[in-house]
Amino acid sequence: ATLSGLSPVLAALAAADPRPNPSLRAIADAFPRAPDWPVTASAAFSSAAKWSGASFGGHGDWVLGAPDVLLSPGDPAAAEADRLAAQGLRVLLLARAGMPVDSPEAPGPVVPAALVVLEQRLRPDAAATLDFFAAQRVSVKILSGDGARSVGAVAGALGLPGAANPVDARELPVEPAPLARELSRASVFGRVSPHQKRAMVHALQSSGHTVAMTGDGVNDVLALKDADIGVAMGSGSPASRAVAQIVLLDNAFATLPHVVAEGRRVIGNIERVAGLFLLKTVYSLLLALAVGVAHLPFPFLPRHLTLIGTLTIGIPAFFLALAPNTERARPGFLSRVLRLAVPVGTVAAVATFSCYAAVVAEGRASDVVNRTAATTTLFLVALWALFLVARPLRWWKAILIAAMAAAFVLVLVVPFGREFFALDPFDGAAMLTAVAAAGSAALLLEAGWWLDRRLRRSRRPRRGPARHPG
């Protein structure tokens, strides 16, 4: 039959499906004038069956689906379909069914009528997105319900390693362990059923991988739901959007690198800021214990701790939490936070108590002077801790730290600030003791930071050259 003779059939099939898939929508766009044929039976596209169809009374029973499913391997039409699929084209078989399409045995023996060839349109941002994930050492697997050769050709156009050796999922093992081995070996899989997609997600998870799954159809719902991160397209099916954790409203893969960057920024900056807040807990606890054992008055009024907390934790934490942070998330969040907070908090407490005890022991200064010395010491040590946390230092971080230091100096020199915070910075000996104690603590913290950095570098395994996913 000629294309013009079959165009009414294609238009009728596209119009008969109440929920057409992308292939049927493309056919409907090409053949918008559907004949007024009565639909006596219809079969929606099924990811398992790989075909859809309709019965039109006196106009016959027609099916449209995967050639390798509807045809025997030796059929000449199957060979031609395979050749076209190897070029990255989506190939569908239009055929007459041997029975009504709603029959339990449908479609039965089919008579090929035509091969419907659709050009696959690559998303313009797909290649750049794959390159980004390759640079981040994220392995990318393509799971598609289309034929393996067609999917491999499309993956090859994107430059995905392993595209030359696509795997037909119908030949994959069912057991999780062998399936995981196949997934580690190959990158491109065709004719993947919805249940296989979920099984592949489980197999990768059982191998210790964190799995993100992207999809837009009903056939992706099972895998999207069970993946660690489900990403659906905004134009996808309602079911896929309902089970996904992330929905790309602009339908652009190029959004994913920004999603990753946002997640890393949140996790990295929470870790950074958590160290500052836990640091305050450590030095407050140790100072309370120290003055209790030494039978000394507590060295701070509540307003002093408010001043120190605002300038070394509250305001800096707000800006640090908004800063870009592209460092990859790693396990060991609590241990890294404690590795900063406990030693730095201990040094801050020791320096502050030493200064306070020394000034009190002289017995010549007032309580206001004693508290001023302790407040100055703790502020300077906490400011140095902020300097350590803010590394690597950028210009805006340097301005932030300098602004906090200037604000503290302003409180000391402005009469209203001194009176409100009950500070007296004009005792030279007490202030010199505070600066000396804080300076010693800063040197100790700096030495500890460099030593810790050197030890972590020596323990870090050496990485080989970056590899592409697959």
VEXDREN-2710 file (C-alpha; in Angstrom, 1 decimal):
% VEXDREN-2710
k/r/px/py/pz
1/ALA/0.0/0.0/0.0
2/THR/1.1/3.6/-0.6
3/LEU/1.6/6.1/2.1
4/SER/-1.4/8.1/0.8
5/GLY/-3.5/5.0/1.0
6/LEU/-2.5/4.4/4.6
7/SER/-2.7/7.9/5.9
8/PRO/-6.4/7.6/6.9
9/VAL/-5.4/4.5/8.9
10/LEU/-2.6/6.3/10.7
11/ALA/-4.8/9.4/11.3
12/ALA/-7.6/7.1/12.6
13/LEU/-5.3/5.3/15.0
14/ALA/-3.9/8.5/16.4
15/ALA/-7.4/9.9/16.9
16/ALA/-8.7/6.7/18.5
17/ASP/-6.3/6.7/21.4
18/PRO/-7.6/9.0/24.3
19/ARG/-4.1/9.2/25.8
20/PRO/-1.7/9.1/22.9
21/ASN/2.0/8.6/23.5
22/PRO/4.6/10.9/21.9
23/SER/4.8/8.7/18.8
24/LEU/1.0/8.9/18.2
25/ARG/1.0/12.6/18.8
26/ALA/3.7/13.0/16.1
27/ILE/1.6/10.9/13.8
28/ALA/-1.5/13.0/14.6
29/ASP/0.5/16.2/13.8
30/ALA/1.5/14.7/10.4
31/PHE/-2.0/13.4/9.6
32/PRO/-4.4/15.7/11.4
33/ARG/-7.5/14.8/9.3
34/ALA/-8.9/11.7/10.8
35/PRO/-11.7/9.8/8.9
36/ASP/-15.0/9.4/10.6
37/TRP/-14.6/5.6/11.1
38/PRO/-16.5/4.0/13.9
39/VAL/-14.2/2.5/16.6
40/THR/-15.5/-0.9/17.7
41/ALA/-12.5/-1.7/19.9
42/SER/-9.3/-0.1/20.9
43/ALA/-6.1/-1.0/22.8
44/ALA/-4.0/1.6/24.4
45/PHE/-0.2/1.4/24.1
46/SER/1.3/-0.9/26.7
47/SER/4.9/-0.9/27.7
48/ALA/4.7/-4.7/28.1
49/ALA/3.0/-5.5/24.8
50/LYS/4.8/-2.7/22.8
51/TRP/1.8/-2.0/20.6
52/SER/-1.5/-0.2/20.4
53/GLY/-4.4/-0.5/18.0
54/ALA/-8.0/-0.1/17.1
55/SER/-10.7/-2.0/15.2
56/PHE/-12.8/0.1/12.8
57/GLY/-15.7/-2.1/11.9
58/GLY/-15.6/-2.5/8.1
59/HIS/-12.2/-0.8/7.8
60/GLY/-10.3/-3.6/9.6
61/ASP/-8.3/-4.2/12.7
62/TRP/-5.0/-2.3/12.8
63/VAL/-2.1/-2.3/15.2
64/LEU/0.9/0.0/15.5
65/GLY/3.9/-1.1/17.5
66/ALA/7.5/-2.4/17.7
67/PRO/8.5/-4.4/14.6
68/ASP/10.7/-6.8/16.6
69/VAL/7.7/-7.7/18.8
70/LEU/5.0/-8.0/16.1
71/LEU/7.2/-9.7/13.4
72/SER/9.1/-12.9/13.3
73/PRO/12.9/-12.4/13.2
74/GLY/13.2/-13.7/9.6
75/ASP/10.6/-11.3/8.1
76/PRO/12.1/-8.9/5.5
77/ALA/10.3/-6.0/7.1
78/ALA/12.0/-6.8/10.5
79/ALA/15.4/-6.6/8.8
80/GLU/14.6/-3.3/7.2
81/ALA/13.3/-2.0/10.5
82/ASP/16.5/-3.1/12.3
83/ARG/18.6/-1.3/9.6
84/LEU/16.6/2.0/10.1
85/ALA/16.8/1.7/13.9
86/ALA/20.6/1.5/13.7
87/GLN/20.5/5.0/12.3
88/GLY/18.8/6.3/15.5
89/LEU/15.3/6.4/14.0
90/ARG/12.2/5.3/15.8
91/VAL/10.6/2.6/13.7
92/LEU/7.0/1.4/14.1
93/LEU/5.2/-1.2/12.2
94/LEU/1.7/-0.6/10.9
95/ALA/0.0/-3.9/10.3
96/ARG/-3.4/-5.5/10.0
97/ALA/-4.3/-7.7/13.0
98/GLY/-5.8/-11.1/12.7
99/MET/-8.6/-10.4/15.2
100/PRO/-10.2/-7.5/17.0
101/VAL/-7.7/-5.7/19.2
102/ASP/-9.6/-6.2/22.4
103/SER/-9.4/-9.9/22.0
104/PRO/-7.4/-11.7/24.7
105/GLU/-5.2/-13.3/22.0
106/ALA/-4.7/-10.0/20.1
107/PRO/-3.0/-9.1/17.9
108/GLY/-2.6/-12.6/16.5
109/PRO/-0.9/-13.1/13.1
110/VAL/-0.3/-9.7/11.6
111/VAL/0.1/-8.6/7.9
112/PRO/2.7/-5.8/7.6
113/ALA/1.4/-2.8/5.8
114/ALA/4.1/-0.1/6.3
115/LEU/7.0/0.9/8.4
116/VAL/6.4/4.3/10.1
117/VAL/9.7/6.1/10.6
118/LEU/10.0/8.9/13.1
119/GLU/13.1/11.0/13.6
120/GLN/14.4/11.1/17.2
121/ARG/14.9/14.7/18.3
122/LEU/17.7/15.1/20.8
123/ARG/17.3/17.7/23.5
124/PRO/19.9/20.4/22.8
125/ASP/21.0/20.4/26.4
126/ALA/21.4/16.6/26.7
127/ALA/25.0/16.3/25.7
128/ALA/26.2/19.1/28.0
129/THR/24.3/17.6/30.9
130/LEU/25.9/14.2/30.3
131/ASP/29.4/15.8/30.1
132/PHE/28.7/17.5/33.4
133/PHE/27.8/14.2/35.1
134/ALA/30.8/12.5/33.6
135/ALA/33.1/15.2/35.1
136/GLN/31.4/14.6/38.4
137/ARG/32.1/10.9/38.2
138/VAL/28.4/10.0/38.0
139/SER/27.7/6.9/35.9
140/VAL/24.9/7.4/33.4
141/LYS/22.7/4.5/32.2
142/ILE/20.0/4.9/29.5
143/LEU/17.0/2.7/30.0
144/SER/14.4/2.8/27.2
145/GLY/11.5/0.9/26.0
146/ASP/12.6/1.4/22.4
147/GLY/14.7/-1.0/20.4
148/ALA/18.2/-1.5/21.6
149/ARG/19.9/-0.5/18.3
150/SER/17.8/2.7/18.0
151/VAL/18.6/3.7/21.6
152/GLY/22.3/2.9/21.0
153/ALA/22.4/5.2/18.0
154/VAL/20.8/8.0/19.9
155/ALA/23.3/7.5/22.8
156/GLY/26.1/7.5/20.3
157/ALA/25.0/10.8/19.0
158/LEU/25.3/12.2/22.5
159/GLY/28.8/10.8/22.9
160/LEU/27.9/8.4/25.7
161/PRO/30.5/5.6/26.2
162/GLY/29.2/2.2/25.6
163/ALA/26.6/3.3/23.1
164/ALA/28.1/1.0/20.4
165/ASN/27.1/-2.0/22.5
166/PRO/23.5/-1.6/23.5
167/VAL/21.8/-4.4/25.4
168/ASP/18.4/-5.8/24.7
169/ALA/16.8/-6.0/28.2
170/ARG/14.8/-9.1/27.2
171/GLU/18.0/-11.0/27.4
172/LEU/19.0/-9.8/30.8
173/PRO/19.0/-12.1/33.9
174/VAL/16.3/-11.7/36.5
175/GLU/18.4/-12.4/39.6
176/PRO/19.7/-9.1/41.2
177/ALA/23.4/-10.1/41.4
178/PRO/23.8/-11.1/37.7
179/LEU/21.7/-8.1/36.7
180/ALA/24.0/-5.8/38.7
181/ARG/27.0/-7.2/36.9
182/GLU/25.3/-6.5/33.5
183/LEU/24.5/-2.9/34.6
184/SER/28.1/-2.4/35.6
185/ARG/29.3/-3.6/32.2
186/ALA/26.9/-1.8/29.9
187/SER/25.4/1.7/29.7
188/VAL/22.6/1.5/27.1
189/PHE/19.6/-0.8/27.4
190/GLY/16.6/-1.1/25.1
191/ARG/13.3/-2.9/25.3
192/VAL/13.3/-2.3/29.1
193/SER/9.9/-3.0/30.7
194/PRO/8.6/-1.0/33.7
195/HIS/9.3/-3.9/36.1
196/GLN/12.8/-4.2/34.7
197/LYS/13.5/-0.6/35.3
198/ARG/12.6/-1.0/38.9
199/ALA/14.7/-4.1/39.1
200/MET/17.6/-2.3/37.7
201/VAL/17.2/0.5/40.3
202/HIS/17.2/-2.1/43.0
203/ALA/20.2/-3.9/41.6
204/LEU/22.2/-0.7/41.5
205/GLN/21.2/0.1/45.0
206/SER/22.2/-3.3/46.2
207/SER/25.7/-2.6/44.8
208/GLY/26.0/0.4/47.0
209/HIS/25.1/3.1/44.5
210/THR/22.8/6.1/45.1
211/VAL/20.4/6.1/42.2
212/ALA/18.7/9.0/40.5
213/MET/16.0/8.1/37.9
214/THR/14.6/10.5/35.3
215/GLY/11.4/9.7/33.4
216/ASP/8.2/11.2/32.1
217/GLY/5.8/8.3/31.4
218/VAL/3.6/5.9/33.3
219/ASN/6.1/3.1/32.5
220/ASP/8.7/5.0/34.6
221/VAL/6.6/5.3/37.7
222/LEU/7.8/2.1/39.4
223/ALA/11.5/3.1/39.0
224/LEU/10.9/6.7/39.9
225/LYS/9.2/5.7/43.1
226/ASP/11.9/3.3/44.3
227/ALA/15.0/5.4/43.2
228/ASP/16.8/7.4/45.8
229/ILE/16.0/10.5/43.8
230/GLY/13.1/10.5/41.3
231/VAL/13.2/13.3/38.6
232/ALA/10.1/13.8/36.4
233/MET/9.5/16.1/33.5
234/GLY/6.9/18.8/33.9
235/SER/5.2/17.6/30.7
236/GLY/5.2/14.0/31.9
237/SER/2.3/12.0/33.1
238/PRO/0.5/13.0/36.3
239/ALA/1.6/9.6/37.9
240/SER/5.3/10.3/37.2
241/ARG/5.1/13.8/38.6
242/ALA/3.2/12.5/41.7
243/VAL/5.9/10.0/42.7
244/ALA/9.0/12.0/41.9
245/GLN/10.9/14.1/44.4
246/ILE/11.9/16.7/41.7
247/VAL/9.8/17.9/38.8
248/LEU/11.6/19.8/36.0
249/LEU/8.9/22.4/35.1
250/ASP/10.9/23.6/32.1
251/ASN/11.4/20.0/30.8
252/ALA/15.1/20.8/30.5
253/PHE/17.9/18.4/31.4
254/ALA/20.2/21.4/31.7
255/THR/18.4/22.2/35.0
256/LEU/19.9/19.1/36.6
257/PRO/23.4/20.5/37.1
258/HIS/21.8/23.5/38.8
259/VAL/19.8/21.1/41.0
260/VAL/23.0/19.2/42.0
261/ALA/24.8/22.5/42.7
262/GLU/21.9/23.7/44.9
263/GLY/21.9/20.4/46.9
264/ARG/25.7/20.6/47.4
265/ARG/25.4/24.2/48.5
266/VAL/22.8/23.4/51.1
267/ILE/24.6/20.4/52.5
268/GLY/28.0/22.0/52.4
269/ASN/26.9/25.2/54.0
270/ILE/24.8/23.5/56.7
271/GLU/28.0/21.6/57.6
272/ARG/30.0/24.8/57.7
273/VAL/27.4/26.7/59.8
274/ALA/26.8/23.7/62.1
275/GLY/30.4/23.9/63.1
276/LEU/30.0/27.5/64.3
277/PHE/26.9/26.8/66.3
278/LEU/28.3/23.7/67.9
279/LEU/31.5/25.6/68.7
280/LYS/29.5/27.9/70.9
281/THR/28.0/25.0/72.8
282/VAL/31.4/23.5/73.5
283/TYR/33.1/26.7/74.8
284/SER/30.0/27.7/76.9
285/LEU/29.9/24.3/78.5
286/LEU/33.6/24.2/79.3
287/LEU/33.6/27.8/80.6
288/ALA/30.7/27.0/82.9
289/LEU/32.5/24.0/84.3
290/ALA/35.8/25.9/84.7
291/VAL/34.4/28.8/86.6
292/GLY/32.4/26.5/88.8
293/VAL/35.4/24.4/89.7
294/ALA/37.5/27.6/90.3
295/HIS/34.6/29.3/92.3
296/LEU/34.7/32.4/90.1
297/PRO/31.8/34.4/88.9
298/PHE/30.7/33.6/85.4
299/PRO/32.8/35.9/83.1
300/PHE/29.9/37.1/80.9
301/LEU/26.6/38.8/81.1
302/PRO/23.9/37.6/78.7
303/ARG/24.4/40.7/76.6
304/HIS/28.1/39.8/76.1
305/LEU/27.2/36.3/74.8
306/THR/24.6/38.0/72.5
307/LEU/27.3/40.3/71.1
308/ILE/29.8/37.5/70.5
309/GLY/27.2/35.1/69.1
310/THR/25.8/37.8/66.7
311/LEU/29.1/38.9/65.3
312/THR/30.8/35.5/65.1
313/ILE/27.9/33.1/64.4
314/GLY/24.6/34.7/63.6
315/ILE/25.4/37.3/60.9
316/PRO/28.3/35.3/59.4
317/ALA/26.3/32.1/59.3
318/PHE/23.5/33.9/57.3
319/PHE/25.9/34.9/54.6
320/LEU/27.9/31.7/54.6
321/ALA/24.7/29.7/54.2
322/LEU/23.9/31.5/50.9
323/ALA/27.4/31.1/49.5
324/PRO/28.1/28.9/46.4
325/ASN/29.5/25.5/47.4
326/THR/30.3/22.9/44.7
327/GLU/32.0/20.4/47.0
328/ARG/30.7/16.9/46.6
329/ALA/28.7/15.6/49.5
330/ARG/30.6/13.0/51.5
331/PRO/29.7/10.7/54.4
332/GLY/30.9/11.6/57.9
333/PHE/29.0/14.9/58.4
334/LEU/28.9/14.6/62.2
335/SER/32.6/13.6/62.6
336/ARG/33.7/16.6/60.5
337/VAL/31.6/19.0/62.5
338/LEU/32.9/17.6/65.8
339/ARG/36.5/17.7/64.5
340/LEU/36.1/21.5/64.2
341/ALA/33.9/22.3/67.1
342/VAL/35.4/20.3/69.9
343/PRO/39.1/21.3/69.6
344/VAL/38.4/24.9/68.6
345/GLY/35.7/25.2/71.4
346/THR/38.2/23.8/73.9
347/VAL/41.0/26.2/72.8
348/ALA/38.5/29.1/73.0
349/ALA/37.4/28.1/76.5
350/VAL/40.9/27.6/77.8
351/ALA/42.2/30.9/76.4
352/THR/39.2/32.8/77.7
353/PHE/39.3/31.2/81.2
354/SER/43.1/31.8/81.4
355/CYS/42.7/35.4/80.6
356/TYR/39.8/35.9/82.9
357/ALA/41.5/34.1/85.8
358/ALA/44.7/36.0/85.3
359/VAL/43.0/39.4/85.3
360/VAL/40.9/38.4/88.4
361/ALA/44.0/37.2/90.2
362/GLU/45.6/40.6/89.9
363/GLY/42.7/41.9/92.1
364/ARG/43.0/45.5/90.9
365/ALA/40.4/45.7/88.2
366/SER/36.6/45.9/88.5
367/ASP/34.2/43.2/87.4
368/VAL/33.4/45.2/84.3
369/VAL/37.1/45.2/83.3
370/ASN/37.4/41.5/84.0
371/ARG/34.3/40.7/81.9
372/THR/35.6/43.0/79.1
373/ALA/38.9/41.1/79.0
374/ALA/37.1/37.7/78.8
375/THR/34.6/39.0/76.2
376/THR/37.5/40.4/74.1
377/THR/39.4/37.1/74.3
378/LEU/36.5/35.0/73.4
379/PHE/35.4/37.3/70.5
380/LEU/38.9/37.3/69.0
381/VAL/39.2/33.5/69.2
382/ALA/35.7/33.0/67.8
383/LEU/36.6/35.4/65.0
384/TRP/39.6/33.3/64.2
385/ALA/37.5/30.2/64.2
386/LEU/35.2/32.0/61.7
387/PHE/38.3/32.7/59.6
388/LEU/39.1/29.0/59.6
389/VAL/35.5/28.0/58.7
390/ALA/35.3/30.5/55.9
391/ARG/38.3/29.0/54.0
392/PRO/39.0/29.1/51.1
393/LEU/38.9/32.8/51.6
394/ARG/37.2/35.0/49.0
395/TRP/37.0/38.7/48.8
396/TRP/33.5/38.9/50.2
397/LYS/34.4/36.6/53.1
398/ALA/37.3/38.8/53.9
399/ILE/35.0/41.8/53.9
400/LEU/32.5/39.9/56.1
401/ILE/35.2/39.0/58.7
402/ALA/36.6/42.6/58.7
403/ALA/33.1/44.0/59.1
404/MET/32.5/41.8/62.2
405/ALA/35.8/42.9/63.7
406/ALA/35.0/46.6/62.9
407/ALA/31.6/46.2/64.6
408/PHE/33.1/44.9/67.8
409/VAL/35.7/47.7/67.8
410/LEU/32.8/50.2/67.2
411/VAL/31.0/48.8/70.3
412/LEU/34.1/49.3/72.4
413/VAL/34.8/52.9/71.3
414/VAL/31.3/54.4/71.0
415/PRO/30.1/55.4/74.5
416/PHE/26.5/54.1/73.9
417/GLY/27.9/50.7/72.9
418/ARG/30.2/50.5/75.9
419/GLU/27.3/51.4/78.3
420/PHE/24.8/49.2/76.7
421/PHE/27.1/46.1/76.7
422/ALA/28.7/47.0/80.0
423/LEU/32.3/47.0/78.6
424/ASP/35.4/49.0/79.7
425/PRO/38.3/48.6/77.3
426/PHE/40.5/51.3/78.8
427/ASP/42.5/49.1/81.2
428/GLY/45.6/48.6/79.2
429/ALA/47.0/45.6/81.2
430/ALA/43.7/43.7/81.0
431/MET/43.3/44.3/77.3
432/LEU/46.9/43.3/76.7
433/THR/46.3/40.1/78.5
434/ALA/43.2/39.5/76.4
435/VAL/45.1/40.1/73.1
436/ALA/48.0/37.8/74.3
437/ALA/45.6/35.0/75.2
438/ALA/43.7/35.3/72.0
439/GLY/46.9/35.5/69.9
440/SER/48.2/32.3/71.5
441/ALA/45.0/30.6/70.9
442/ALA/44.9/31.7/67.2
443/LEU/48.5/30.4/66.7
444/LEU/47.5/27.1/68.2
445/LEU/44.3/26.9/66.0
446/GLU/46.3/27.8/62.9
447/ALA/48.8/25.1/63.6
448/GLY/46.1/22.5/64.3
449/TRP/44.3/23.5/61.0
450/TRP/47.4/23.0/58.9
451/LEU/48.3/19.7/60.7
452/ASP/44.7/18.4/60.2
453/ARG/44.8/19.4/56.5
454/ARG/48.1/17.6/56.0
455/LEU/46.9/14.4/57.7
456/ARG/43.7/14.3/55.6
457/ARG/45.7/14.8/52.4
458/SER/48.0/11.9/53.4
459/ARG/45.0/9.6/54.0
460/ARG/43.1/10.6/50.9
461/PRO/43.3/7.9/48.2
462/ARG/44.8/9.1/44.9
463/ARG/42.3/9.5/42.1
464/GLY/43.0/8.3/38.6
465/PRO/42.0/10.4/35.6
466/ALA/38.3/11.4/35.4
467/ARG/36.3/8.8/33.5
468/HIS/33.1/9.1/31.6
469/PRO/30.0/7.4/32.9
470/GLY/29.5/3.8/32.0
END
